[in-house]
Amino acid sequence: VSHGHFRDSSVEAMLTALRLLALLSCGELFVNGHEAVFVHMEKVAAAHRPSCGRFPWCNVSLPLEQRVDMLVKEITAEEKIAQLGNDLFGGVPAIGRIGLDKYNYIREAARGVLARGGKPPATSFPQVVAMAASFNRSLFREVGKAVGREARYMQDVGVMWGDYLGRYGGLLLQFNVNLFRDPRWGRGQETPGESPELSSAFAEEYVLGIQSPIEGTSTPQAGASCKHFAAYSFEGGPTLLNRTESMRHTLPGHSNLSRHNENAIVSRRDFAESYAKPFKACAKAKALGVMCAYNQVNGVPSCGSKRLLRGLLREKWGFDGVVVTDCDSISDMYALQGFKSTPSETVRAALAAGTNVACSPGFFRKYATPAMNPLLTQALKDALRVRFRLGEFDPPPPLPTWPKVSRGHAELALEAALQSTVLLKNDGRLPLQRNLRLAVYGPLRNATEELLGNYQAWPVDVVTPLDGLRKVATVLTPGDDMELCGTAPMPSRPDADAVIIVAGLTGDDPKVQDPDLRPKYSKLCKGGCLEGEGCDRPNITLPKGQEELVRTAASWNLPVVLVLISGGALDISSVKDLPNLAGIFWMGYPGQLGGLALGQLLVGDVSPSGRLSQTFYHRLAIGETKCVLKKQ
């Protein structure tokens, strides 16, 4: 790759490091214009601090295990079942008579707290596969610290939805460290890429960042939970959840193979040298949680595998946190995988294997019984031990203010976007001069939420590509808007100095909320323009209308810069050598300040320093996804 007039990479790396250190210590405030709201929230929270009370397990001078045992002894077998069945949105219930608050063990925070529609707005950093392209351990940790700080604020102070102020409800933050081996996988965007070493480095640093201690204490600001253990990298489907029975079923006439019943066949060596490494790194960093996966590994469900959950995770690697299931995993073990002959036997097998908390509680609460009390007791101890370590039963720490908590986070999000961008091509004409007339095209030229990827906080303040480019150039927006999967009349040559095309994919489809039904109902999924939970791409080609736009622009005898927004690889072999295609940027999903980063990179304020953490294959090496139908 030619770097044209960009600065020397070693010098740029030094400048980037200095810039990052400066912004983290500069004391800049980012309050998003809601100071009065936050002052009110903090006053309310200060007047209603939760207190453990005078229960004996509140005595911080006692050993941790003694405190856990004291609390668990007060909980009946029936209450234990309720405490171990975690509703994805509501968590587990409170037990008022012993002062045990409700709690949610599944909070998503892949690269920012997943908070929807409330205040404060969580900072949306670049999606993980983009951030990994920085190959910067210190960046991974600093982003983790920022995410943990925001989560702790939302837990201790609260989140404002309209006039309602409520605490976030849990501090176990989930993030994905699976390997991105097949570029068609919809959730590869959530991962650090295909390298076990890079994925392990990200996992370790992100855990250490999230679990950094609260200032002046030894209490972690939040807990990190690594998912999905193990060998998960396939969506398939569609499938449908029968909510009355709390069981999932395949749909007639469609693929009967999905993430809910896939059997990943993995050799012992491959498992040790690849799939296991990121989770081993999580254990090394003392992660407080691990989520077990839907799929089977060599014929045994991940959430029912003693070898994985006890033999490897706890006994060999020293993991001492809580194991939560992916949602409905235990019912999948029975209904779709046939692991045990009855639902109750399936629940018992999951607990015996080392599963602690079941997400989506209908099946678990229906079929767990008081006769399983020894297994329930151990599972609840593992779960509550994490809550003790996070300080829930200790005197509460001083309340922070939002300006202090979020100080420097916007600048860090920008820095992460700058470091994550990969320069795929430069024919020598980059960087462009400032103040040129730029004609901007493409379906993502005015993208907002599409810049964030999936599991995104929303709404957040997003700088669109157009807004970012307007800071460095005169921007023209000729032609009709183009849909991701659609076509539009090809525009004529603009009166401009250069052309920018913002193209790619989207990481979410809010019109189809159930991810497992996206292969059937999402037009974006079926059109190959969506990569996300429940939706693998049929191929890795650039959507046809977008490729036609690039070819048309390249015929105008103007320099064209192609900006790719995607998690997975896109085959650009058919356009990359077009004579007027001056440069190609891959930005992943660059987060809320991706547009600002684009403007700075385009004119050379900052040199692109990212390196791909995944292989960009030629489409002929991948082929097409075929439905797999089992004989009935």
N, C-alpha and C positions, 0 to 999 in steps of 0.2 A: 504494500500500500504506500503510495506516495503521499507525503505530508505537505507538499507545496511549500508555503511560506509559514507554516506553523512552527512554533518554537521547539527547540530541542526537547525530547521527551524527558531526559533526566532533569533538566532545569525546570520543566513544567511540573514534574512530580514534586520537586522541592517546594516550588511556589504553591502548589495545591496543598501540601501539608501545612505550610505556614498560614495559608488562607483559612484552613479548617481550624487550626489552633486559635487564630485571631477571632474568628466569629464565635467560637465557643466561650471566649473569655471577655467579649466586648461589652456584655451587659445590655445589648439591644432588647427592647421589649416588643413582644408580639401579642397583642390582646384582641386583635380582630375587631376593634371598635365596639366591644361589649363590656367595657369596664364596669359600668353601673350594674349590669346583670351579675357579674362575677362578685362584686362587693356584696350584693344582696345574698347570693348563694353562700358566700363564706360566712356572713353573719348568721344565717339560718343554721348552717352546719355547726358553727361554734356554740350555738345555744342548744343544740341537740346532739352532743357527742355520744356515740354508743359507749356503753360501759359494761364490762364483764360482770360487775356486781361483786357480791361477797361469796360466790361459789368457791369451793376449795381449789378447783382447777384454775382459778384466776390468780393464784399465788405464784408470781414469777420466780420466786426463789426455789421452787420445787423443780426436780428434773423433768424434762419434757415428757418422757414416757410415763411417769407417774401422773402427770396432769392429763395426758390423753386417756389413760386407764380410768381415772376418776370420772371423766365425762362420759365415756362409753358405758360404764356400769350403770349410769342413770337412764339409759336409752333402752326401751323395750325392743323385742325382735321385730314387732310390726313397725315401730318407728325406724328401725335400722333399714328395713326394706324401702321405706319412703325416702330416707336420707341417701340411699344409693341409687335411686331412680331419678336422674337429672333431666328435667324438661329443657329442651334447647333454649327456650325463651324465658321460662320461669324459674329454672334451677330446681333446687330441693327446698321443701317447706321448712318454716321455722318450728321450733319446739318451745313454746312460750314458757312452760313451767320451769325450764332450766336455762332460760335466757339464750338459747341457741337461735341465731338469726338465720333467715333464708339465705341461700347461697347458690351461685351458678358456677359450676366447674368448667364450663366451656365458654370462654370469651376469646373471640378471634382478634389477632393482632399480628398478622403476617409482616406488615411494615407500617403499622399505624393501628391505633385502637379502632375497631369496627363499631362506630357509634352513628346511629342514623337519626337525623332530624332534631337533634338537641343542641344545647350549648353546655360546655364549650365545644367548638368544632375540633375534632382530632386532627393532628397534622398528618397529611397523606404523603408519605415518602415514596420513592420509586418502588414499583413492584419488585419482589425478591430477585427474579431472574435478571432484571436490569441492574439492581444494586450489586449483584454478584459479579457483574462485568467490570466493576471497579477493582476487583481482586485486592480490596483494601480492608484488612482486619480491623484497623482502628475505626474505620467508617461503620462497619457492621456493629461494633460495640457501642459507638456513640449513638447510632440510631436506636439500638436496643435500650439504651439508657433513657433516651427521649420518650420512647413508647411507654416504658415502665413508669416514668414520672407522670405522664398524662393519665395512665390507667389508675395510679394511686390517687391522684387528685379526684378523678371521677368516682372513685370508691369512697374516699374520705369526705369530700365536699359534696359531690353529687353531679347529676346531669339534669339540666332544665329542659323539660318537654312542655312547651306552652307555659302554663302556670304551675305545672307540677314539678317539684324538685324531688328526685329520688337518687339513691346511691346506685352505682353501676352494678352492684350485685355479685361481684366476684373478681378475683385477681389472678386466676390461672389462665395465662395468655397462650393460645394455641398458634403454632406456625408450622409450615410444611417443609420437611427436609428430605423428601423422597427424591430419587434420581430421575432426571429428565432424559430417558433413554430413547423414547420414540417421539420425534418432533410433532407428531399429530396429537399427542396427549393434551387434553384441554386444560389440565391443571398444572402443566409444566411451568406455566408463568409464575406459580406460587413458590417454586423451588429455586435453589441456587444453581441449577444446571445439571449437566451430565457427569461431572467429575466428582468422584467420592471424596477426594482430598479437599477440593474447594467447598463442597457441601459440608464437610466436617468442620472446616475452618469457620464458615458462616455460622453453623449450629453452635459451636463452642462460644464464639464471640457474642452472638445474639443472646444466648442464655446468660452469659456473664453481664451483659449490658442491662437486660431486663431485670435481673436479680441483684443489681447494684444496691447497696444498703441505703436506706433513708438517712439523710444527713444527720449526723450525731448519734446514730444507732447502729446496731448490727442486724436489724430487721430488713429483709429484702423489700424493695419498693413494690415488687410484684413477683409472681411465679411464672416461669417459662415452661411450656409444655410442647414437646416435639411430636409431630404427627407425620405420616401414618405408619406405624410399625406393624408389618414390614412388607417390602416388595410391592408397593402399590403404585401403579402407573398406567391405569386403564379405566375408562368410564363405561363404554359400551351402552347397552340398553336399547330402548327405554324400559323402565319398570314402573309399577304403580303400587303405592302403599294403600292397603286396605286399612283404614284408620279404625274401624270397628274391631278388627282382629289384631291390629298392630303388626301386620305381616305384609311383606312385599311380594308381588307376583309379576311375572313376565307378561308381556302383552302379545296376544296371538297375532301372527303375521309379521312379527318383528324379531330382531335378534334376541335369542334367549340367553345370551352371554353378556354379563355386565359386571361392574365392580362389586355387585352384591353377591356374586357366586363364582367369580373368576378363581381358578386355581393356578397360582404362579409357581411354575416349576423352576426351581433355582438350585444349582449345584452347591454343595457345601463350600467349595472354594469361591465361587462367584458371590455367594452370600457374605462370606467373611471379608472378601476384598472390595466389595462394593456396597451392597444394600445395608450391611450392618454398620458401616463406618460412621455415618452421620449420627446414628442413635447412640453409638458408643461414645462419640464426642459429647453428646448431650449429657450422658451419664457422668462422664469425666468432669463436666462443668457443673455438676450437681443440680441439673434441671429438676424442678419440683413436680413435673408431670410428663407423661407420655400418653399419646392416644394410639390405641391399637386399631388396625385397619379392617375394612370390610372383607377383604379377599382372604382366601386360603393360601398357605405356603406349603407346597408339597403335600396337599391333601388334608391339612389341618388348619382350621380357621385361626386367623391371627389372634383373635380375642379368646380363643380356647386352647392356645398352645402353651403348655407348661415349659416346653423347651425354650420358647422365645421369651415369655414373660417372667418366668422364675429362673430357669437355668442360665440364660444369657443376661437378661436385663438386670435382675436383682442380684443373683449369686455371683456371676462372673464379672459384671461391669460395676456392681456396687450401687445401682439405682435405689434410691430410698424415698421416692415420691409416690404419687397417685397415678394409677392407670385408669384412664377413662376410655370408653368405647366410642367409635364413630357412631352416628345416630342410627338406631335400629340394627346394629351389628349382631346382637344376640338373637333377635328374631330371624335375621338372615341365616344364622347358623342352623336354625331349625327348619324354616320354611323353604329356603332356597339351596341350602348346602347339605341338608339331611345329616347333620353331624351326630345328633342323638335322636332317639325314637320318640321322646315326649318333650314338650316345652319345659317342664320343670327340670328334667334331666339336663337339658341344654343350659338353663340358668346355673344349675349346680356345677356343670363342667366349666363354665366361664369363670365362676368364682374360684373354683379349685385351681384353675390355671394361673390365676393371678390378676384377673380383671377386678377392679374395685368399684367404679361408678359407671352405670349404664346410661348413655344418652338416649333420649326418647323413652320415657319410663313405662309406657303402657304395657308392653310385653313383660318387662322385668317385674313390675309391681303386681301383675296378674299372676305370674307363675313362680315367683320366689315365695318361699314358705318359712314360717318360724322354725321348722325342723332343720333348716340350714343355718341355724344361729351361730355355730362356731365359724363358719365361712363368712357370714355377714359381719360378725364381730371383727375379724381380721381385716376385712375390706374397709369397714368404717374407720378402724384405727389408722389405716394407711391414708384415708381421705382426710380425716380430721387433723392428723399430724401436720399436713401441709398448711391447714388453716392456722394452727398454732404457730408454725414457723413464720407465717406472714403477719403475725402480731395481732390477730383478731381477738385473742383473749388476754392481751396485755394492756396496760394503760395506753391510751391513744397518743400518737406523736403529735407535735404541734401542727396546726393546720397551715398549709402553704397558701400562697396567693397565686392566682393564675398567671399574672405577669412573671412571677419568679419561676413557676413551673415551666412555662412555655418559652422562656428566654432563649433566643437563638435557634428555635426549632425551624422557623421558616427559612432562615439562612442555611441551616443544615440540610433541609429538603432540597434547596437549590444546589448546594454543593454536591449532594448525592446524585442529583440528575446530571450535573456536569461530568462527574467522574464516571457515570454509568454509560454514557453515550459512546458508541463504537463507530469509527469512521471506516466504512466498508470500501469506499472508493474515493480517490481524489486524483483527477487528471492534471492537477497543477493549478487550477483556477480557484481553488479555495485557499484561504478564506476570501469571501467577497468584501468589497469595500463597503463602508457605511454609506447610508443615505442614497442607495440606489433605488430605482423603481422596480419593485418585485411584484410579479403577478403570481398569486398564490392559488393553487387548485387542490383538488382532492377531497375525498369524503370526510377527512379528519382535520381539515384546515381550521375549523372553528370548534374543535372537540373540547369538551369539558370533562364530564364523568368518564368518557372513553379513554382519557389519559391515565386513569387510575388503575385499570385492571379489575380483577374480581376481589371479593371480600373487602370492599372499599368503604371507608367512611363517606357519608354524604348527608347534607351538602357541605362542601368545603370551598374555600376561595381558590378557584383554578385560574391560572393564566393560560389562555388558549394559545395555540401556535400563532394565530393572527395577531393577538395582543402582544405576544413576545416579539414578533417580527416588526411591529409598528414602533418599537423602541429603538430600532437600529436602521429602519428603512422606510421609504414611502411604499405603502402596501396597496395593491390593486386586487380586487376579488372578482375578476370577470367570469362569465360562464354561469351555467346553472349549477345548483348544489347537486352533488352526486351521493347516492346511497351506497353503503358499503358493498352490498351484493348487487346493486343495480347498475344501470348504465344511464348515461345522459348524452345529449348531442355533443359531439366533440367541438370544443371552442376553436375559434380562429386565432391567428397569431396576435398577441397583445402588443401594445405600445409600452414595452418594458425593457429593462436592462438584463433581467434574469428571471427564471421561472422556478418556483418552489412547489413541489407536489407532496402533500402530506397524506400518505396512504397507509394501508395495513388492515388490522383486524380489530375486533372488540373483545374484551374479556368477560362481558356479562350481558345478559338479556333480561332486563327487568320486566319485560312483557310476559315471560314464562317463568314464574317464580319457583316452581318445583323443578330442580335441576335434572331429575331423573326422567322427566317428560320432554326435555328439550329435543332429543333426537326425533320426536314425533311432531311436536307442535311449534318449535322455534324455526321461523323462516331463516334466521341468521345461521342457526346451527346446520340446517339442511343445505344451506347455500355455501357452506364452507367459510363463512366470514366470522363465526363465533368460535372462540376457544374458551372453555370454562368448565365449571363443575357440571357433570352430566353430559358434556358435549366434547367428543373428540372430533378433530377435523378429518374429512375424507381424504384430503391430500394437503400438500404444502405449497400449492401454487398461489401466486398473487391473483386476487379476484380478477376475472376477465375484463370488466369495465375499467379497473384501475390500470391494468397492463396496457389497454388501448389508449388510455389517457397519457401514459408515459411515452408511448411511441409517437403519439400525435405531437406532444410538446417537443420531443427530440427532433422533429422535422422542421422546427421553426428557425433553426440556426441561431438559437439563443442558449446560453449556459443553463442547464436544468439541474436542480438539486432534488433528489428523491429522499424524503424523510419517512422511515418505516416505523410505525407504531404497532408492536406485537409482542407477545410473549415467546411464542415458538418461532422456529425458522420459517422463512419464506424463500421459495426458489425464485431468484431473480436472474437466473442464467440467461433468460431470453431477452432481457433488457439491459443488463449491466454494461455491455460493451457498445451500446448505442453511441455514436460519435459525439453527440452534444450532451450526453449525460455526464456532467462535470463531477458530481459527487453523490455519495449515498451515505446517509446517517441511519444507524439503527439505534432507537432510543428505548426499546422495550416499552413498558408503560411507565413514563417518567415521573408520575406523581403530579401534585398540584402546581408545581412551578416548572413543569416541563416546557411550557411555551417560552418562559423567560430564559431557560437554559438554551433552547434552540436559537434564539436571537443572538445570545452571547457567543455560542459556538460558531454560528454561521459567519460572523464578521471577525472571528479570531480573537475576541477578548479573552477566551479560554480555549486551549487546544483540547480536542477530544482525546481521552486517554484510556477509554474502556477497551476491553478485549473480550471476545465472545466466550461465554461459558458453556456453549452448546455448538454442535456442528450444524452448519447450514448446508444441508444436502441438496443435491440435484433431485428433482422430483422423480426421475426415472429410477432412482435408488430406493424409493419409498413405495411407489405404486399406489393402489387404492385400498381403502378399508372395505372389507366384505362382511356382510351380515353372517352370523353363525347361528344356524337354526338346528336345535336338537330334534331328533326324531321323537315324536310323541308315542 
